[in-house]
């Protein structure tokens, strides 16, 4: 697959060969874009499963980020990825030897895309090797582990980012802009519905030792995080209720469905649902005194669909992971500040909320939050 960048570079090379100025062609064709010529973030992906593959495919179209390395416990996957993505042998590691990243100047950052419970140790090892880290969300399985990851990255003087792809999604950002500009008025209510009917009962997402929980640790975090960036505040209390209709599939400690409610300092409230037993959800709704905004679907791989009290949202769809990796390259290499943070501290807040949701389920009480 050739990217637009490849095309432009080949075209420019042809123009040089013909001694024709590229500027002359550009003047006659507004569609030709000057190739990116800034710093390039060199990425290794750890965990070559379905989502790792999705990120790798999306990165083919990145301007600022390039896939240059892999880390996997499966030798056959490494060989396949080497051939498919032209990855040199020296940039290939397994889970036992990836500490040797410290001796490889050709890798800048490792994107950890492994089961949740493995993130902490793997992120800390990458940090000790002197490399920046992107952890897939949730950053870890509880706030205690998340704090240890943040501390380790600070000690190693490397950046810790988390794969919050929706923080760069155009329709999402437009709603945030409208809310900040006061176009929706005082925010009153948010609803976040996140879930699907999960399949294979033997997969790691239904194994508490690997996932840290159930739907909340996978899909529910979208509603948690979405409530925060849509309302523009952090919640100050949470209540929650669990429903489990299939205890054979959803073992002890693996939640099937949780409803949870937030209160916010400005007076807004939120009502959210996380489930592994229902389809046709994936909906965000934000209501204010002057208007509303809705996304449906709200967090899937796209295209995201949305409308507000002012009409349909028409921002174009771009592959989320392509935008995410280019934006994260800007954060790591250029110090850019995203509209919504994607750092470890942002992720730690979500982990504290998840801890509190599980506590509220267990006790049946309202749990105060101090984020």
N, C-alpha and C positions, 0 to 999 in steps of 0.2 A: 504494500500500500504506500503510495507516494503522497506526501503532504504538499500543501500549497507552498511551503517553504522550499521543498525540493524543486518544485516547478519554477519558482522565482529564481532560485540559484542557477538552474540550468538555463533559463531564459537570459539572465544577466550574462552568463558565460558566453552564450551564443552572440549576444550583442557586442561583447568585447572582441570576440573573434572577428566580427564583421566591422569593427571600429565604428560602431554606431553608439551614440550616447544613450544610456538608459533613460535619461531625463526626457529625451525626445519622444520615446515610446510612452513614458508616463504621462507626458503632456497630452497625448492623444488617447489615453485609456485610463480612466479614473479607477478601474478595478484592480490595477496592478499596485501591490502594496510593497513598500520597502521592507526587505527582510530584517528580522530582529538581529541586532548585532551587539547585544549586551551580555552580561554574565550568564552562564548556563549552570543550572543545578543538576548535579549528577547523582542519580537515585539508584539505590538497590532496594528491591522488594523482598521482604521476608515473609514467606507463606505464599505458595504458588497455587492456591485454590481458585475458586470461581471468582471471588471479588478481586484477588490479586491479578487475575487475568483481565478483568474488566478495567482495572487501573492501567495495566500495561498497554492494552489496546487504545485507551483514551490518550495515553501519553504520546502516541505516534503523532498526534496533532498539536502537541505542546510547542510553544516557542521558547520558553525559558527553562524547561525541565526535560531531562533525557534519561531514559532507563539504561543503566550501564552495568548493573550487577544483580545477582540473585542469591537468596539464602533459602535452602530447603532441606528437609530430611529425606527427600525422595530423589535419588540420583537420576532416575529416568526423566523426571520433570525438569531437572537442571539441564540435561542434554537437549530436551525439546525446546526449552526457552533459549538456550544458546543459539540453536539453529534459527529459531523464529525471529529473535530480536538482536541477533549479531552480538552476543555478549561474550567477551573474551574469557578464557579459562581462569585467568588470574583474578577475575572479579566474581568467581563462584565459590560459595561457602555452604557448609552444612551447619546444623545446630550445635555441633561440638566445637567447631573451629572458627566461628565467626568473630571471636575476640581478636583475630588477626587482622581485622579491618583497620586496626590502629597502624598497620604498616602499609596501608594502601592509600596513596594520595589521590587516586582517581575516583573515589567515592566520597560524596559530601554528606549524604543523608540516607538513612535507612527507614523505609516505610514498613512498619510492623503490622502485618495483616494475618494474624494467627488467632486461635481461640482466646477469649477474654482473659482467662486465668493465667495465660502465659505472658501477657503483655508486660507485667511488672519486671520480672527477671530479665526478659529479653531487652526491654528498653534500658534498664540499668546497665546491662552488659554493653550495649551499643554506646551509651554515653561514656562509659569508662574507656571505650576504644577511641573516644575523641570525635565521634560523629554526631551530627544533628539527628533528631529522631522525629518521625511522624508516627503516631500510634493510631490505629483504627479505633473508633469509638465502640463501646465505652472504653475510656482510657484504661480502666482496670475494673476489678470486681467490687471494690469498696473504697471509701475515702482514705482510709489509712494507707493502703497500698498506693493510691494515687499521689498522696503527699510524699511518700518515699521516692516515687519516680521524679517528681518535681525537684526534690532536694538533690537527687543524684545528678540530674541534668544541670542544675545550677552549680553544683560543685565541680562538674566537668567543664563548665563554661560552654555548653552546647544548648541549642534551642530545642524545646519540646513542643511540637504542634500535634493537633488531634484532627482526624479526618471528618470535620464538620463541613461536608460539601455544600449543604444548603445555605451556609453563610455567604456563599458567592453566587447563588442562583438569582437571576435578574428579576423575576416576578416577586420573589420573596423580598429582595432588596427594595423594590418599588413600594411595597406595603410598609416596610420600615421607614422609608423616606416620607411617605404620606403621614404616618403616625407622628414622626418627629416634627413635621411641618405643621402639625395641628389640624390637618385636613379631616381627620376622623373625630376630632374633639377629644374630650376626656375619655380615656379607655375604661370600659365598664366590665367587659366579659371576654373570655377566650375559651374556645372549645377545641380540643385536639384529640382526634380519633385515629389510632394507629394499630394496625394488626393485619393478620392474614391467617389462613388455615395452614398450619405447618404439616409437612409430610413425614418423611422417614423418621420413625421414633428412635432410631439408633444414632442419629447425627449428634455432633458435639453440642449443638445449641440446646439439646434436651438432657445434657449431662451436667449436673450441677458443679462437678469438680472442674470442668473445663469452661462452662459458661458463667458460673457465679449466680445463676438463677434461671429464669425462663423468659417470657416475652418482654418483661421490663428491661432486661439486659440487652435486648436486641432491637426491638421496635418501639418499646415504650419511651426510650430515651429521646426519640424525636419529639414526642409531645412535651416532655419535660423541658428540653432545650427550646422548642418552638414557643412554648408559653412565655419563656423569659425574653426571647428576642422580639416576639410580636408585641408584648405588653411594654417592654423596655424597662422592666424592673425585675428584681429577684424576689421570689416569694418569701413570706415570713412565717407561714404555717402550712401544714399539709394534713389531710385526712385521707384514708384509703380503705378499700374493701376488696377482698379477693373472692373470686368465684372459681371453683374447680369442679368441672363436670366429668372429667376423664382422668381419675387418679392413676389408672394403669399406665397411661401414656405420659402424664405429667407427675413424676414421682415427687417425693418429699423434697421441698426446697426449690422445685421448678414450677414457677407460677404459670398458670394457663391464662387467666384474665384478671386484671386489676383495674378497678376504677379509682381515680384519685382526684382530689380537689385542692386547689391552692388559694391562699389569700395573699394579696400584695399590699405594700405600704400605701399606695395611692388610692386604695379602696376597690380595685378591680378584683374579680374572682375568676377562677378557671376550673373547668370540669373536663377531665381527660380519661381516656380509655386505652389500655394496652392489652392486646390479646393475641393468642396463637390459635384461636378457634373460630374466627369470623373473617370473611372477605368483605369487599365493597366498603372499606373504611377509608383511611388515608385522607382525612379532611381537617383543615384548619379553618376556624371562623373567629374573626375578631370584630367586636362590636364597640362602637363609641357613641358619644352623644350626638355627633354630627354625621356619622356614616359607619359603614361596615366594610370589611374585606374578607374574601373567602378564597381558599386554595383547595381545589379538588380535581385531580390528586395533588397532594401537598408536599410529599417527600419522596415519591418514587423516582426512578431513574429518568423519568421524563417521557414526553414533555409535561411540565407542570401546567395546569390550567387555573386561571384565576379571574375573579371579577371583584369590583368594589362598587360602592354606591355611586361612583362616577362613571362606571362602565367596565368593559372587558379589559383585562390586562393583556397587552399585545407584545411584550418584550420577546425577542426571538429565543428559541431553545438552542443552547449549546451544551454538548456533553458535559455533565457536571464534573466528572473527574479531570477532564482536560482543563477546565477553568480553575478547579481547585489546585491542581499541581502548578499551573502557571502562577497563580496568586501566592501560593506558598513559597515558590521560588523568589518572588518579590519580597516576601516577608523575611526569608532567611538571608538572601544575598543583598537586598537593598534597604532593609529595615522598614518596609512598607507597613502601614497600620490598616488592617481591614475594618470595615464598618462594624462587623460583629467579631469579637475575638475568637481565635481558634487555638489558643495556647493552653498549657497545662492547667493554669489557674481557672480558666473557663470550664474545662472538663472536670476539675475537682468539685466545682459547685454542683454539677450534675450528679456526681457520685455521692455527695453529701445528701442530695435530695433523694436519690435512690435508697440510700441507707435509711433515711427517715420514712420513706414510703413503706419499706418492709417492716419498720418498727411500728408504724401506724396500723398496718395489717395485723400484726401480731398482738398489739395491745388494744386495738379498737379506739384509741385516743387520738386527739389532735396533737400533732408534734410540732413544736416551735422550731423554726429554722434560723440559723445564724450563719450566713454565707459570707 
